[in-house]
């Protein structure tokens, strides 16, 4: 597996959804870059559902917890989005809890 973080955004405006798919390593440090992409995708259309797919990535537990917190609070970290815009996030995490060897298709957290 490549350890470099790669992010692909798929946008479906008709369904009101953007999928932000990450591969490689999602660490406490690299998650900042993922947040920037998430913020940009979130601002493309009001009320957009962001599906953050890290199911094919190696995710550090602290980074996964941060993503789950975004889903729970409906906001990105204040350091990334000082205005705290509404952000509806659903996280698709690795089935094995972060090592990235098996993918999960069920969301771990769903925004209302």
C-alpha positions as CSV (number, residue, x, y, z in Angstrom):
1,X,0.0,0.0,0.0
2,X,1.2,3.5,-0.8
3,X,1.7,5.5,2.3
4,X,1.2,8.8,0.7
5,X,-2.3,10.4,1.2
6,X,-4.4,10.5,-2.0
7,X,-7.8,12.1,-2.1
8,X,-10.5,11.9,-4.8
9,X,-13.7,13.8,-4.7
10,X,-16.8,12.6,-6.6
11,X,-19.7,15.0,-6.8
12,X,-23.3,14.2,-7.5
13,X,-25.2,17.5,-7.3
14,X,-28.6,15.9,-8.2
15,X,-28.3,13.6,-5.1
16,X,-26.7,16.3,-3.0
17,X,-23.8,14.2,-2.2
18,X,-20.0,14.5,-2.4
19,X,-17.8,11.5,-1.8
20,X,-14.3,12.3,-0.5
21,X,-12.3,9.1,-0.8
22,X,-8.9,8.8,0.8
23,X,-6.2,6.2,0.3
24,X,-2.8,5.8,1.9
25,X,-2.1,6.9,5.5
26,X,-4.6,9.1,7.3
27,X,-2.6,10.3,10.4
28,X,-3.1,13.0,13.0
29,X,-0.9,15.2,10.7
30,X,-2.3,14.3,7.3
31,X,-5.9,14.7,8.3
32,X,-5.5,18.4,8.1
33,X,-5.1,18.1,4.3
34,X,-8.2,15.9,4.2
35,X,-10.1,18.5,6.2
36,X,-9.2,21.2,3.6
37,X,-10.6,19.1,0.8
38,X,-13.7,18.4,2.9
39,X,-14.2,22.1,3.5
40,X,-13.9,22.9,-0.2
41,X,-16.4,20.1,-1.1
42,X,-18.8,21.3,1.6
43,X,-18.9,24.8,0.2
44,X,-19.8,23.6,-3.4
45,X,-23.5,23.5,-2.5
46,X,-25.5,24.2,0.6
47,X,-26.8,21.2,2.4
48,X,-24.4,18.8,0.7
49,X,-23.9,15.4,2.3
50,X,-20.2,14.6,2.6
51,X,-19.3,10.9,2.5
52,X,-15.8,10.6,3.8
53,X,-14.6,7.2,2.6
54,X,-11.4,6.1,4.4
55,X,-12.3,2.4,4.1
56,X,-9.3,1.8,1.8
57,X,-6.8,3.8,3.9
58,X,-4.7,3.1,6.9
59,X,-6.2,5.3,9.5
60,X,-4.7,6.2,12.9
61,X,-7.2,5.8,15.7
62,X,-6.9,9.4,16.7
63,X,-7.6,10.5,13.1
64,X,-10.7,8.2,12.9
65,X,-11.9,9.6,16.1
66,X,-11.6,13.2,14.8
67,X,-13.6,12.3,11.7
68,X,-16.3,10.7,13.9
69,X,-16.4,13.9,16.0
70,X,-17.0,16.0,12.8
71,X,-19.9,13.7,11.9
72,X,-21.3,14.0,15.4
73,X,-21.0,17.8,15.7
74,X,-21.7,18.6,12.0
75,X,-18.7,20.9,11.9
76,X,-15.1,20.7,10.8
77,X,-12.4,21.7,13.4
78,X,-12.4,25.5,14.1
79,X,-8.8,25.7,12.9
80,X,-10.0,24.6,9.4
81,X,-13.3,26.4,9.4
82,X,-13.3,29.4,11.8
83,X,-16.9,30.3,10.7
84,X,-18.1,26.8,11.7
85,X,-20.3,26.2,8.7
86,X,-22.8,23.3,8.9
87,X,-21.1,20.2,7.6
88,X,-23.1,16.9,7.2
89,X,-20.5,14.2,7.3
90,X,-20.8,10.4,7.1
91,X,-17.7,8.4,7.6
92,X,-17.0,5.0,6.0
93,X,-14.1,3.5,8.0
94,X,-12.0,0.4,7.6
95,X,-13.8,-2.7,8.9
96,X,-10.6,-3.6,10.8
97,X,-10.6,-0.4,12.8
98,X,-7.9,1.4,10.7
99,X,-5.3,-0.9,9.3
100,X,-6.9,-0.6,5.9
101,X,-6.8,-4.3,5.0
102,X,-10.5,-4.8,4.8
103,X,-13.2,-2.4,3.6
104,X,-16.5,-1.6,5.2
105,X,-19.5,-0.4,3.3
106,X,-21.6,0.4,6.3
107,X,-21.3,3.9,7.7
108,X,-20.0,4.2,11.3
109,X,-21.6,7.6,11.8
110,X,-24.5,9.2,10.0
111,X,-25.4,12.9,10.1
112,X,-29.0,13.7,10.4
